[in-house]
Amino acid sequence: MSTGIFGCVQLFFSYFKELVGREVTVELKNDLAIRGTLHSVDQYLNIKLENTRVVDQDKYPHMLSVRNCFIRGSVVRYVQLPPEGVDVELLHDATRREARGG
Amino acid sequence: MSGGPGLESLVDQTISVITNDGRNIVGVLKGFDQATNIILDESHERVFSTKEGVQQLVLGLYIIRGDNISIVGELDADLDSSLDWSKMRAYPLKPVIH
């Protein structure tokens, strides 16, 4: 296994780069869910969103005046994607290739 | 790394940082590094509670370790001043559980 965990991160990094410009919902490990347009992503899977809104604004008014935000990769629990943004076949192949070790 | 979600564009701007323990710190971004450690100037904490409106605690110059940062938000000044935080009531954010 030459690529290991690093290879896996690279895979998802490339995958998220394909989704730039799409509308996604990022659920954080503090239960906050933020919806916005994916602006960019880096190798740590830090995410930058534009035109953000918190999904339950009445419960979480803390970010009412924030329109663009940077989310640290380490606090992301889920990223909800648009269904048309997921090429399942491609991901299957890529993850299986990773699992075989290249 | 070019084109990644760096914080360059936010330097000298007012930002709202949400930390892993659920605190919300607002200040001017003065510096940052690869690990998302950040330097905040003229910072204050916004304390949310259900009993009273948002309280502001003056903190001054702060360095926050990247490990402890959840979100760095760009504060829209017009939007922010149009909101009456003293009337806003909400539970504090939950801490991050890894």
N, CA and C atoms of all chains as a GROMACS GRO file, in nm:
protein
  600
    1MET      N    1   0.086  -0.120   0.000
    1MET     CA    2   0.000   0.000   0.000
    1MET      C    3   0.089   0.123   0.000
    2SER      N    4   0.098   0.187  -0.114
    2SER     CA    5   0.191   0.299  -0.124
    2SER      C    6   0.125   0.432  -0.092
    3THR      N    7  -0.002   0.445  -0.127
    3THR     CA    8  -0.066   0.575  -0.109
    3THR      C    9  -0.121   0.594   0.032
    4GLY      N   10  -0.184   0.489   0.086
    4GLY     CA   11  -0.236   0.494   0.222
    4GLY      C   12  -0.339   0.604   0.240
    5ILE      N   13  -0.344   0.657   0.362
    5ILE     CA   14  -0.442   0.758   0.399
    5ILE      C   15  -0.426   0.882   0.313
    6PHE      N   16  -0.305   0.916   0.280
    6PHE     CA   17  -0.281   1.036   0.201
    6PHE      C   18  -0.350   1.025   0.066
    7GLY      N   19  -0.341   0.907   0.006
    7GLY     CA   20  -0.407   0.885  -0.123
    7GLY      C   21  -0.556   0.905  -0.114
    8CYS      N   22  -0.615   0.857  -0.004
    8CYS     CA   23  -0.757   0.870   0.017
    8CYS      C   24  -0.798   1.016   0.026
    9VAL      N   25  -0.720   1.094   0.102
    9VAL     CA   26  -0.748   1.237   0.116
    9VAL      C   27  -0.740   1.303  -0.020
   10GLN      N   28  -0.639   1.264  -0.099
   10GLN     CA   29  -0.623   1.320  -0.233
   10GLN      C   30  -0.746   1.293  -0.317
   11LEU      N   31  -0.798   1.172  -0.302
   11LEU     CA   32  -0.916   1.132  -0.380
   11LEU      C   33  -1.034   1.223  -0.348
   12PHE      N   34  -1.061   1.242  -0.219
   12PHE     CA   35  -1.176   1.324  -0.182
   12PHE      C   36  -1.150   1.472  -0.210
   13PHE      N   37  -1.023   1.511  -0.201
   13PHE     CA   38  -0.986   1.648  -0.238
   13PHE      C   39  -1.022   1.674  -0.384
   14SER      N   40  -0.980   1.583  -0.473
   14SER     CA   41  -1.011   1.598  -0.615
   14SER      C   42  -1.162   1.597  -0.636
   15TYR      N   43  -1.227   1.509  -0.560
   15TYR     CA   44  -1.370   1.496  -0.575
   15TYR      C   45  -1.442   1.626  -0.539
   16PHE      N   46  -1.401   1.686  -0.426
   16PHE     CA   47  -1.464   1.811  -0.384
   16PHE      C   48  -1.432   1.925  -0.481
   17LYS      N   49  -1.314   1.920  -0.541
   17LYS     CA   50  -1.279   2.026  -0.637
   17LYS      C   51  -1.376   2.026  -0.755
   18GLU      N   52  -1.423   1.904  -0.790
   18GLU     CA   53  -1.521   1.893  -0.900
   18GLU      C   54  -1.653   1.958  -0.865
   19LEU      N   55  -1.679   1.969  -0.734
   19LEU     CA   56  -1.810   2.019  -0.690
   19LEU      C   57  -1.812   2.170  -0.670
   20VAL      N   58  -1.699   2.236  -0.695
   20VAL     CA   59  -1.694   2.382  -0.677
   20VAL      C   60  -1.802   2.448  -0.762
   21GLY      N   61  -1.873   2.542  -0.700
   21GLY     CA   62  -1.981   2.613  -0.770
   21GLY      C   63  -2.118   2.554  -0.742
   22ARG      N   64  -2.120   2.432  -0.683
   22ARG     CA   65  -2.248   2.368  -0.651
   22ARG      C   66  -2.296   2.415  -0.514
   23GLU      N   67  -2.425   2.397  -0.494
   23GLU     CA   68  -2.487   2.428  -0.365
   23GLU      C   69  -2.476   2.304  -0.276
   24VAL      N   70  -2.414   2.320  -0.158
   24VAL     CA   71  -2.400   2.206  -0.066
   24VAL      C   72  -2.443   2.248   0.075
   25THR      N   73  -2.471   2.146   0.156
   25THR     CA   74  -2.498   2.171   0.298
   25THR      C   75  -2.391   2.101   0.378
   26VAL      N   76  -2.323   2.176   0.463
   26VAL     CA   77  -2.216   2.119   0.544
   26VAL      C   78  -2.268   2.106   0.688
   27GLU      N   79  -2.268   1.984   0.738
   27GLU     CA   80  -2.309   1.964   0.877
   27GLU      C   81  -2.183   1.950   0.962
   28LEU      N   82  -2.178   2.031   1.068
   28LEU     CA   83  -2.059   2.034   1.152
   28LEU      C   84  -2.075   1.944   1.273
   29LYS      N   85  -1.961   1.919   1.339
   29LYS     CA   86  -1.963   1.834   1.458
   29LYS      C   87  -2.021   1.904   1.580
   30ASN      N   88  -2.068   2.030   1.563
   30ASN     CA   89  -2.141   2.093   1.672
   30ASN      C   90  -2.291   2.101   1.636
   31ASP      N   91  -2.334   2.020   1.539
   31ASP     CA   92  -2.473   2.006   1.494
   31ASP      C   93  -2.522   2.122   1.409
   32LEU      N   94  -2.437   2.223   1.389
   32LEU     CA   95  -2.475   2.335   1.304
   32LEU      C   96  -2.472   2.287   1.158
   33ALA      N   97  -2.572   2.326   1.079
   33ALA     CA   98  -2.569   2.292   0.936
   33ALA      C   99  -2.572   2.422   0.857
   34ILE      N  100  -2.479   2.434   0.765
   34ILE     CA  101  -2.466   2.557   0.687
   34ILE      C  102  -2.480   2.524   0.540
   35ARG      N  103  -2.566   2.598   0.471
   35ARG     CA  104  -2.588   2.576   0.329
   35ARG      C  105  -2.524   2.692   0.252
   36GLY      N  106  -2.462   2.662   0.141
   36GLY     CA  107  -2.402   2.768   0.062
   36GLY      C  108  -2.340   2.712  -0.065
   37THR      N  109  -2.285   2.802  -0.145
   37THR     CA  110  -2.221   2.761  -0.269
   37THR      C  111  -2.076   2.728  -0.240
   38LEU      N  112  -2.032   2.610  -0.282
   38LEU     CA  113  -1.894   2.569  -0.258
   38LEU      C  114  -1.800   2.657  -0.339
   39HIS      N  115  -1.715   2.731  -0.268
   39HIS     CA  116  -1.623   2.824  -0.334
   39HIS      C  117  -1.487   2.760  -0.359
   40SER      N  118  -1.436   2.690  -0.255
   40SER     CA  119  -1.308   2.622  -0.272
   40SER      C  120  -1.286   2.520  -0.162
   41VAL      N  121  -1.185   2.437  -0.184
   41VAL     CA  122  -1.150   2.332  -0.089
   41VAL      C  123  -0.999   2.313  -0.097
   42ASP      N  124  -0.936   2.270   0.013
   42ASP     CA  125  -0.792   2.245   0.007
   42ASP      C  126  -0.758   2.104   0.054
   43GLN      N  127  -0.628   2.077   0.066
   43GLN     CA  128  -0.588   1.938   0.096
   43GLN      C  129  -0.628   1.892   0.235
   44TYR      N  130  -0.661   1.986   0.326
   44TYR     CA  131  -0.710   1.945   0.458
   44TYR      C  132  -0.862   1.926   0.455
   45LEU      N  133  -0.921   1.945   0.339
   45LEU     CA  134  -1.067   1.946   0.321
   45LEU      C  135  -1.131   2.060   0.398
   46ASN      N  136  -1.054   2.168   0.422
   46ASN     CA  137  -1.115   2.293   0.466
   46ASN      C  138  -1.205   2.337   0.351
   47ILE      N  139  -1.316   2.399   0.385
   47ILE     CA  140  -1.415   2.436   0.284
   47ILE      C  141  -1.449   2.583   0.296
   48LYS      N  142  -1.460   2.650   0.182
   48LYS     CA  143  -1.508   2.788   0.184
   48LYS      C  144  -1.642   2.792   0.112
   49LEU      N  145  -1.741   2.852   0.180
   49LEU     CA  146  -1.875   2.862   0.123
   49LEU      C  147  -1.911   3.008   0.100
   50GLU      N  148  -1.991   3.031  -0.004
   50GLU     CA  149  -2.041   3.166  -0.032
   50GLU      C  150  -2.192   3.167  -0.022
   51ASN      N  151  -2.246   3.287   0.003
   51ASN     CA  152  -2.392   3.304   0.020
   51ASN      C  153  -2.447   3.203   0.119
   52THR      N  154  -2.386   3.201   0.236
   52THR     CA  155  -2.421   3.099   0.334
   52THR      C  156  -2.546   3.137   0.412
   53ARG      N  157  -2.618   3.035   0.452
   53ARG     CA  158  -2.722   3.055   0.553
   53ARG      C  159  -2.724   2.930   0.640
   54VAL      N  160  -2.751   2.954   0.768
   54VAL     CA  161  -2.758   2.844   0.861
   54VAL      C  162  -2.895   2.779   0.843
   55VAL      N  163  -2.898   2.646   0.844
   55VAL     CA  164  -3.022   2.576   0.811
   55VAL      C  165  -3.135   2.608   0.910
   56ASP      N  166  -3.107   2.609   1.039
   56ASP     CA  167  -3.209   2.645   1.138
   56ASP      C  168  -3.173   2.780   1.200
   57GLN      N  169  -3.211   2.888   1.128
   57GLN     CA  170  -3.166   3.021   1.170
   57GLN      C  171  -3.231   3.069   1.299
   58ASP      N  172  -3.352   3.020   1.329
   58ASP     CA  173  -3.418   3.065   1.452
   58ASP      C  174  -3.345   3.008   1.574
   59LYS      N  175  -3.299   2.885   1.558
   59LYS     CA  176  -3.229   2.822   1.670
   59LYS      C  177  -3.084   2.871   1.677
   60TYR      N  178  -3.025   2.899   1.560
   60TYR     CA  179  -2.884   2.940   1.555
   60TYR      C  180  -2.869   3.077   1.486
   61PRO      N  181  -2.898   3.187   1.556
   61PRO     CA  182  -2.884   3.319   1.493
   61PRO      C  183  -2.740   3.370   1.496
   62HIS      N  184  -2.648   3.288   1.546
   62HIS     CA  185  -2.510   3.331   1.571
   62HIS      C  186  -2.439   3.381   1.446
   63MET      N  187  -2.480   3.331   1.330
   63MET     CA  188  -2.407   3.367   1.207
   63MET      C  189  -2.494   3.447   1.110
   64LEU      N  190  -2.592   3.518   1.164
   64LEU     CA  191  -2.686   3.592   1.078
   64LEU      C  192  -2.616   3.693   0.988
   65SER      N  193  -2.506   3.752   1.034
   65SER     CA  194  -2.442   3.856   0.953
   65SER      C  195  -2.322   3.802   0.874
   66VAL      N  196  -2.313   3.670   0.862
   66VAL     CA  197  -2.204   3.609   0.785
   66VAL      C  198  -2.257   3.558   0.651
   67ARG      N  199  -2.197   3.605   0.542
   67ARG     CA  200  -2.241   3.563   0.408
   67ARG      C  201  -2.141   3.467   0.343
   68ASN      N  202  -2.014   3.480   0.382
   68ASN     CA  203  -1.910   3.393   0.328
   68ASN      C  204  -1.835   3.334   0.446
   69CYS      N  205  -1.806   3.206   0.441
   69CYS     CA  206  -1.731   3.153   0.554
   69CYS      C  207  -1.635   3.040   0.517
   70PHE      N  208  -1.538   3.027   0.605
   70PHE     CA  209  -1.434   2.924   0.596
   70PHE      C  210  -1.465   2.823   0.704
   71ILE      N  211  -1.475   2.696   0.666
   71ILE     CA  212  -1.504   2.592   0.764
   71ILE      C  213  -1.383   2.500   0.774
   72ARG      N  214  -1.335   2.480   0.893
   72ARG     CA  215  -1.217   2.396   0.910
   72ARG      C  216  -1.254   2.250   0.883
   73GLY      N  217  -1.173   2.183   0.804
   73GLY     CA  218  -1.203   2.045   0.765
   73GLY      C  219  -1.224   1.953   0.884
   74SER      N  220  -1.152   1.982   0.993
   74SER     CA  221  -1.156   1.892   1.109
   74SER      C  222  -1.290   1.892   1.181
   75VAL      N  223  -1.378   1.990   1.154
   75VAL     CA  224  -1.505   1.995   1.226
   75VAL      C  225  -1.623   1.955   1.138
   76VAL      N  226  -1.594   1.911   1.016
   76VAL     CA  227  -1.702   1.872   0.925
   76VAL      C  228  -1.746   1.729   0.956
   77ARG      N  229  -1.877   1.711   0.976
   77ARG     CA  230  -1.931   1.576   0.996
   77ARG      C  231  -1.980   1.519   0.864
   78TYR      N  232  -2.066   1.594   0.795
   78TYR     CA  233  -2.117   1.549   0.665
   78TYR      C  234  -2.115   1.665   0.567
   79VAL      N  235  -2.102   1.632   0.440
   79VAL     CA  236  -2.130   1.729   0.334
   79VAL      C  237  -2.244   1.670   0.251
   80GLN      N  238  -2.356   1.741   0.250
   80GLN     CA  239  -2.471   1.695   0.170
   80GLN      C  240  -2.457   1.754   0.031
   81LEU      N  241  -2.458   1.666  -0.069
   81LEU     CA  242  -2.429   1.707  -0.206
   81LEU      C  243  -2.556   1.706  -0.291
   82PRO      N  244  -2.556   1.782  -0.399
   82PRO     CA  245  -2.667   1.771  -0.493
   82PRO      C  246  -2.658   1.635  -0.561
   83PRO      N  247  -2.770   1.564  -0.578
   83PRO     CA  248  -2.766   1.428  -0.633
   83PRO      C  249  -2.696   1.424  -0.769
   84GLU      N  250  -2.714   1.526  -0.850
   84GLU     CA  251  -2.653   1.524  -0.984
   84GLU      C  252  -2.502   1.546  -0.978
   85GLY      N  253  -2.452   1.582  -0.857
   85GLY     CA  254  -2.308   1.605  -0.844
   85GLY      C  255  -2.232   1.478  -0.810
   86VAL      N  256  -2.305   1.366  -0.795
   86VAL     CA  257  -2.240   1.243  -0.753
   86VAL      C  258  -2.233   1.144  -0.868
   87ASP      N  259  -2.112   1.118  -0.914
   87ASP     CA  260  -2.093   1.015  -1.014
   87ASP      C  261  -2.053   0.888  -0.940
   88VAL      N  262  -2.153   0.807  -0.905
   88VAL     CA  263  -2.131   0.692  -0.818
   88VAL      C  264  -2.032   0.593  -0.879
   89GLU      N  265  -2.045   0.570  -1.010
   89GLU     CA  266  -1.956   0.475  -1.077
   89GLU      C  267  -1.809   0.516  -1.064
   90LEU      N  268  -1.787   0.645  -1.088
   90LEU     CA  269  -1.651   0.699  -1.083
   90LEU      C  270  -1.592   0.683  -0.943
   91LEU      N  271  -1.675   0.716  -0.841
   91LEU     CA  272  -1.629   0.706  -0.702
   91LEU      C  273  -1.603   0.560  -0.665
   92HIS      N  274  -1.693   0.471  -0.706
   92HIS     CA  275  -1.673   0.328  -0.682
   92HIS      C  276  -1.537   0.284  -0.733
   93ASP      N  277  -1.512   0.314  -0.859
   93ASP     CA  278  -1.386   0.272  -0.921
   93ASP      C  279  -1.267   0.330  -0.847
   94ALA      N  280  -1.276   0.460  -0.816
   94ALA     CA  281  -1.162   0.526  -0.753
   94ALA      C  282  -1.136   0.471  -0.613
   95THR      N  283  -1.243   0.449  -0.534
   95THR     CA  284  -1.222   0.399  -0.399
   95THR      C  285  -1.171   0.255  -0.400
   96ARG      N  286  -1.219   0.176  -0.496
   96ARG     CA  287  -1.170   0.036  -0.507
   96ARG      C  288  -1.023   0.033  -0.545
   97ARG      N  289  -0.988   0.125  -0.633
   97ARG     CA  290  -0.847   0.134  -0.673
   97ARG      C  291  -0.761   0.170  -0.552
   98GLU      N  292  -0.811   0.266  -0.468
   98GLU     CA  293  -0.740   0.305  -0.346
   98GLU      C  294  -0.726   0.185  -0.254
   99ALA      N  295  -0.836   0.110  -0.240
   99ALA     CA  296  -0.838  -0.002  -0.147
   99ALA      C  297  -0.737  -0.110  -0.188
  100ARG      N  298  -0.720  -0.124  -0.320
  100ARG     CA  299  -0.622  -0.222  -0.369
  100ARG      C  300  -0.480  -0.172  -0.352
  101GLY      N  301  -0.467  -0.045  -0.325
  101GLY     CA  302  -0.335   0.013  -0.302
  101GLY      C  303  -0.272   0.066  -0.429
  102GLY      N  304  -0.352   0.122  -0.516
  102GLY     CA  305  -0.300   0.190  -0.635
  102GLY      C  306  -0.344   0.117  -0.755
  103MET      N  307  -0.045   2.682  -0.162
  103MET     CA  308  -0.150   2.622  -0.245
  103MET      C  309  -0.241   2.732  -0.300
  104SER      N  310  -0.241   2.752  -0.428
  104SER     CA  311  -0.322   2.862  -0.482
  104SER      C  312  -0.463   2.814  -0.510
  105GLY      N  313  -0.558   2.905  -0.495
  105GLY     CA  314  -0.696   2.872  -0.525
  105GLY      C  315  -0.768   2.799  -0.413
  106GLY      N  316  -0.696   2.758  -0.310
  106GLY     CA  317  -0.760   2.692  -0.197
  106GLY      C  318  -0.832   2.792  -0.108
  107PRO      N  319  -0.905   2.742  -0.009
  107PRO     CA  320  -0.983   2.832   0.074
  107PRO      C  321  -0.898   2.899   0.182
  108GLY      N  322  -0.797   2.973   0.140
  108GLY     CA  323  -0.714   3.043   0.238
  108GLY      C  324  -0.787   3.159   0.302
  109LEU      N  325  -0.720   3.221   0.397
  109LEU     CA  326  -0.782   3.333   0.466
  109LEU      C  327  -0.724   3.467   0.421
  110GLU      N  328  -0.641   3.465   0.315
  110GLU     CA  329  -0.577   3.588   0.264
  110GLU      C  330  -0.678   3.700   0.243
  111SER      N  331  -0.790   3.663   0.180
  111SER     CA  332  -0.888   3.764   0.142
  111SER      C  333  -0.956   3.828   0.263
  112LEU      N  334  -0.937   3.768   0.381
  112LEU     CA  335  -1.006   3.820   0.500
  112LEU      C  336  -0.916   3.905   0.588
  113VAL      N  337  -0.787   3.915   0.551
  113VAL     CA  338  -0.694   3.992   0.634
  113VAL      C  339  -0.739   4.138   0.638
  114ASP      N  340  -0.733   4.195   0.760
  114ASP     CA  341  -0.777   4.332   0.787
  114ASP      C  342  -0.928   4.351   0.778
  115GLN      N  343  -0.999   4.241   0.767
  115GLN     CA  344  -1.146   4.250   0.768
  115GLN      C  345  -1.198   4.201   0.902
  116THR      N  346  -1.320   4.242   0.933
  116THR     CA  347  -1.383   4.194   1.056
  116THR      C  348  -1.440   4.054   1.032
  117ILE      N  349  -1.402   3.963   1.118
  117ILE     CA  350  -1.448   3.824   1.103
  117ILE      C  351  -1.513   3.775   1.231
  118SER      N  352  -1.592   3.672   1.216
  118SER     CA  353  -1.657   3.609   1.330
  118SER      C  354  -1.606   3.466   1.339
  119VAL      N  355  -1.540   3.435   1.450
  119VAL     CA  356  -1.482   3.302   1.465
  119VAL      C  357  -1.567   3.221   1.562
  120ILE      N  358  -1.602   3.100   1.521
  120ILE     CA  359  -1.670   3.009   1.614
  120ILE      C  360  -1.569   2.903   1.655
  121THR      N  361  -1.550   2.892   1.786
  121THR     CA  362  -1.448   2.799   1.835
  121THR      C  363  -1.512   2.664   1.867
  122ASN      N  364  -1.428   2.566   1.888
  122ASN     CA  365  -1.477   2.430   1.913
  122ASN      C  366  -1.557   2.420   2.042
  123ASP      N  367  -1.533   2.513   2.136
  123ASP     CA  368  -1.612   2.508   2.260
  123ASP      C  369  -1.738   2.594   2.248
  124GLY      N  370  -1.769   2.640   2.126
  124GLY     CA  371  -1.896   2.707   2.101
  124GLY      C  372  -1.896   2.857   2.122
  125ARG      N  373  -1.778   2.914   2.145
  125ARG     CA  374  -1.775   3.060   2.163
  125ARG      C  375  -1.769   3.131   2.029
  126ASN      N  376  -1.815   3.254   2.030
  126ASN     CA  377  -1.820   3.334   1.908
  126ASN      C  378  -1.739   3.461   1.932
  127ILE      N  379  -1.626   3.470   1.863
  127ILE     CA  380  -1.535   3.584   1.884
  127ILE      C  381  -1.527   3.666   1.757
  128VAL      N  382  -1.551   3.796   1.771
  128VAL     CA  383  -1.551   3.885   1.656
  128VAL      C  384  -1.431   3.978   1.667
  129GLY      N  385  -1.358   3.995   1.558
  129GLY     CA  386  -1.242   4.084   1.561
  129GLY      C  387  -1.186   4.103   1.422
  130VAL      N  388  -1.077   4.180   1.413
  130VAL     CA  389  -1.015   4.206   1.283
  130VAL      C  390  -0.902   4.106   1.262
  131LEU      N  391  -0.906   4.033   1.151
  131LEU     CA  392  -0.803   3.932   1.123
  131LEU      C  393  -0.672   4.001   1.088
  132LYS      N  394  -0.568   3.971   1.165
  132LYS     CA  395  -0.436   4.031   1.139
  132LYS      C  396  -0.338   3.932   1.080
  133GLY      N  397  -0.358   3.806   1.109
  133GLY     CA  398  -0.266   3.706   1.054
  133GLY      C  399  -0.319   3.566   1.073
  134PHE      N  400  -0.260   3.473   0.998
  134PHE     CA  401  -0.302   3.333   1.007
  134PHE      C  402  -0.189   3.248   0.950
  135ASP      N  403  -0.196   3.118   0.971
  135ASP     CA  404  -0.098   3.029   0.909
  135ASP      C  405  -0.165   2.902   0.857
  136GLN      N  406  -0.084   2.809   0.812
  136GLN     CA  407  -0.131   2.684   0.751
  136GLN      C  408  -0.225   2.605   0.842
  137ALA      N  409  -0.198   2.613   0.973
  137ALA     CA  410  -0.276   2.534   1.068
  137ALA      C  411  -0.402   2.608   1.115
  138THR      N  412  -0.434   2.718   1.046
  138THR     CA  413  -0.549   2.803   1.083
  138THR      C  414  -0.533   2.871   1.219
  139ASN      N  415  -0.410   2.876   1.272
  139ASN     CA  416  -0.389   2.962   1.388
  139ASN      C  417  -0.418   3.104   1.340
  140ILE      N  418  -0.487   3.184   1.421
  140ILE     CA  419  -0.516   3.320   1.375
  140ILE      C  420  -0.487   3.425   1.480
  141ILE      N  421  -0.456   3.544   1.433
  141ILE     CA  422  -0.437   3.660   1.520
  141ILE      C  423  -0.554   3.754   1.496
  142LEU      N  424  -0.622   3.788   1.604
  142LEU     CA  425  -0.739   3.876   1.596
  142LEU      C  426  -0.711   4.002   1.675
  143ASP      N  427  -0.736   4.117   1.614
  143ASP     CA  428  -0.718   4.244   1.685
  143ASP      C  429  -0.854   4.302   1.720
  144GLU      N  430  -0.857   4.382   1.824
  144GLU     CA  431  -0.980   4.450   1.870
  144GLU      C  432  -1.095   4.350   1.883
  145SER      N  433  -1.063   4.235   1.940
  145SER     CA  434  -1.165   4.131   1.942
  145SER      C  435  -1.257   4.142   2.063
  146HIS      N  436  -1.377   4.092   2.045
  146HIS     CA  437  -1.470   4.079   2.157
  146HIS      C  438  -1.550   3.950   2.138
  147GLU      N  439  -1.595   3.899   2.251
  147GLU     CA  440  -1.675   3.778   2.246
  147GLU      C  441  -1.822   3.814   2.251
  148ARG      N  442  -1.903   3.748   2.172
  148ARG     CA  443  -2.048   3.765   2.178
  148ARG      C  444  -2.105   3.647   2.255
  149VAL      N  445  -2.161   3.677   2.369
  149VAL     CA  446  -2.212   3.569   2.454
  149VAL      C  447  -2.364   3.558   2.436
  150PHE      N  448  -2.408   3.444   2.384
  150PHE     CA  449  -2.551   3.421   2.362
  150PHE      C  450  -2.611   3.352   2.483
  151SER      N  451  -2.734   3.395   2.516
  151SER     CA  452  -2.806   3.324   2.621
  151SER      C  453  -2.955   3.340   2.597
  152THR      N  454  -3.034   3.257   2.664
  152THR     CA  455  -3.179   3.265   2.647
  152THR      C  456  -3.240   3.359   2.750
  153LYS      N  457  -3.161   3.396   2.849
  153LYS     CA  458  -3.212   3.481   2.957
  153LYS      C  459  -3.207   3.629   2.921
  154GLU      N  460  -3.106   3.669   2.844
  154GLU     CA  461  -3.091   3.810   2.808
  154GLU      C  462  -3.032   3.818   2.668
  155GLY      N  463  -3.027   3.941   2.615
  155GLY     CA  464  -2.973   3.961   2.480
  155GLY      C  465  -2.824   3.927   2.477
  156VAL      N  466  -2.764   3.944   2.361
  156VAL     CA  467  -2.622   3.910   2.343
  156VAL      C  468  -2.534   4.008   2.422
  157GLN      N  469  -2.446   3.953   2.504
  157GLN     CA  470  -2.350   4.035   2.580
  157GLN      C  471  -2.219   4.040   2.502
  158GLN      N  472  -2.153   4.154   2.504
  158GLN     CA  473  -2.024   4.166   2.438
  158GLN      C  474  -1.915   4.180   2.544
  159LEU      N  475  -1.818   4.093   2.537
  159LEU     CA  476  -1.705   4.099   2.630
  159LEU      C  477  -1.582   4.143   2.553
  160VAL      N  478  -1.516   4.247   2.597
  160VAL     CA  479  -1.398   4.295   2.526
  160VAL      C  480  -1.279   4.204   2.557
  161LEU      N  481  -1.210   4.157   2.454
  161LEU     CA  482  -1.096   4.066   2.472
  161LEU      C  483  -0.964   4.131   2.428
  162GLY      N  484  -0.969   4.219   2.329
  162GLY     CA  485  -0.846   4.284   2.280
  162GLY      C  486  -0.775   4.200   2.176
  163LEU      N  487  -0.642   4.196   2.184
  163LEU     CA  488  -0.563   4.120   2.087
  163LEU      C  489  -0.561   3.973   2.128
  164TYR      N  490  -0.598   3.886   2.037
  164TYR     CA  491  -0.612   3.744   2.070
  164TYR      C  492  -0.541   3.659   1.966
  165ILE      N  493  -0.479   3.552   2.011
  165ILE     CA  494  -0.431   3.450   1.919
  165ILE      C  495  -0.512   3.324   1.947
  166ILE      N  496  -0.571   3.268   1.844
  166ILE     CA  497  -0.650   3.146   1.863
  166ILE      C  498  -0.582   3.032   1.790
  167ARG      N  499  -0.558   2.923   1.860
  167ARG     CA  500  -0.494   2.808   1.801
  167ARG      C  501  -0.590   2.739   1.702
  168GLY      N  502  -0.535   2.703   1.588
  168GLY     CA  503  -0.615   2.645   1.480
  168GLY      C  504  -0.698   2.524   1.521
  169ASP      N  505  -0.640   2.439   1.605
  169ASP     CA  506  -0.709   2.318   1.653
  169ASP      C  507  -0.846   2.350   1.710
  170ASN      N  508  -0.856   2.471   1.765
  170ASN     CA  509  -0.974   2.509   1.842
  170ASN      C  510  -1.074   2.590   1.759
  171ILE      N  511  -1.050   2.599   1.626
  171ILE     CA  512  -1.137   2.681   1.541
  171ILE      C  513  -1.231   2.594   1.458
  172SER      N  514  -1.359   2.630   1.458
  172SER     CA  515  -1.457   2.561   1.373
  172SER      C  516  -1.483   2.640   1.246
  173ILE      N  517  -1.524   2.766   1.263
  173ILE     CA  518  -1.565   2.846   1.149
  173ILE      C  519  -1.501   2.984   1.156
  174VAL      N  520  -1.457   3.032   1.041
  174VAL     CA  521  -1.416   3.171   1.029
  174VAL      C  522  -1.512   3.234   0.928
  175GLY      N  523  -1.595   3.325   0.974
  175GLY     CA  524  -1.695   3.387   0.886
  175GLY      C  525  -1.660   3.531   0.857
  176GLU      N  526  -1.684   3.571   0.732
  176GLU     CA  527  -1.662   3.712   0.695
  176GLU      C  528  -1.785   3.789   0.739
  177LEU      N  529  -1.766   3.887   0.828
  177LEU     CA  530  -1.880   3.963   0.881
  177LEU      C  531  -1.920   4.071   0.782
  178ASP      N  532  -2.046   4.072   0.743
  178ASP     CA  533  -2.098   4.177   0.656
  178ASP      C  534  -2.134   4.296   0.746
  179ALA      N  535  -2.056   4.405   0.738
  179ALA     CA  536  -2.069   4.517   0.831
  179ALA      C  537  -2.210   4.578   0.830
  180ASP      N  538  -2.265   4.600   0.711
  180ASP     CA  539  -2.398   4.661   0.701
  180ASP      C  540  -2.504   4.571   0.764
  181LEU      N  541  -2.493   4.443   0.728
  181LEU     CA  542  -2.589   4.345   0.780
  181LEU      C  543  -2.577   4.338   0.931
  182ASP      N  544  -2.452   4.339   0.979
  182ASP     CA  545  -2.429   4.324   1.122
  182ASP      C  546  -2.485   4.442   1.199
  183SER      N  547  -2.464   4.564   1.146
  183SER     CA  548  -2.512   4.681   1.220
  183SER      C  549  -2.664   4.696   1.210
  184SER      N  550  -2.724   4.627   1.111
  184SER     CA  551  -2.870   4.636   1.100
  184SER      C  552  -2.941   4.541   1.197
  185LEU      N  553  -2.864   4.453   1.259
  185LEU     CA  554  -2.923   4.358   1.353
  185LEU      C  555  -2.913   4.412   1.495
  186ASP      N  556  -3.019   4.390   1.572
  186ASP     CA  557  -3.016   4.434   1.711
  186ASP      C  558  -2.979   4.316   1.800
  187TRP      N  559  -2.848   4.302   1.819
  187TRP     CA  560  -2.798   4.186   1.895
  187TRP      C  561  -2.845   4.188   2.040
  188SER      N  562  -2.872   4.310   2.092
  188SER     CA  563  -2.911   4.318   2.234
  188SER      C  564  -3.049   4.254   2.258
  189LYS      N  565  -3.122   4.229   2.147
  189LYS     CA  566  -3.254   4.166   2.163
  189LYS      C  567  -3.253   4.019   2.122
  190MET      N  568  -3.136   3.973   2.071
  190MET     CA  569  -3.126   3.836   2.020
  190MET      C  570  -3.109   3.737   2.135
  191ARG      N  571  -3.193   3.636   2.137
  191ARG     CA  572  -3.181   3.534   2.241
  191ARG      C  573  -3.165   3.398   2.177
  192ALA      N  574  -3.067   3.324   2.223
  192ALA     CA  575  -3.045   3.190   2.169
  192ALA      C  576  -2.959   3.111   2.265
  193TYR      N  577  -2.970   2.980   2.256
  193TYR     CA  578  -2.880   2.896   2.334
  193TYR      C  579  -2.739   2.914   2.279
  194PRO      N  580  -2.639   2.906   2.365
  194PRO     CA  581  -2.502   2.908   2.313
  194PRO      C  582  -2.483   2.787   2.221
  195LEU      N  583  -2.390   2.798   2.125
  195LEU     CA  584  -2.363   2.684   2.036
  195LEU      C  585  -2.306   2.568   2.116
  196LYS      N  586  -2.336   2.449   2.068
  196LYS     CA  587  -2.281   2.331   2.135
  196LYS      C  588  -2.133   2.316   2.104
  197PRO      N  589  -2.058   2.256   2.196
  197PRO     CA  590  -1.917   2.232   2.164
  197PRO      C  591  -1.905   2.125   2.056
  198VAL      N  592  -1.794   2.126   1.985
  198VAL     CA  593  -1.766   2.025   1.884
  198VAL      C  594  -1.733   1.893   1.954
  199ILE      N  595  -1.796   1.785   1.910
  199ILE     CA  596  -1.759   1.653   1.963
  199ILE      C  597  -1.702   1.571   1.848
  200HIS      N  598  -1.573   1.540   1.859
  200HIS     CA  599  -1.506   1.468   1.749
  200HIS      C  600  -1.536   1.319   1.752
   0.00000   0.00000   0.00000
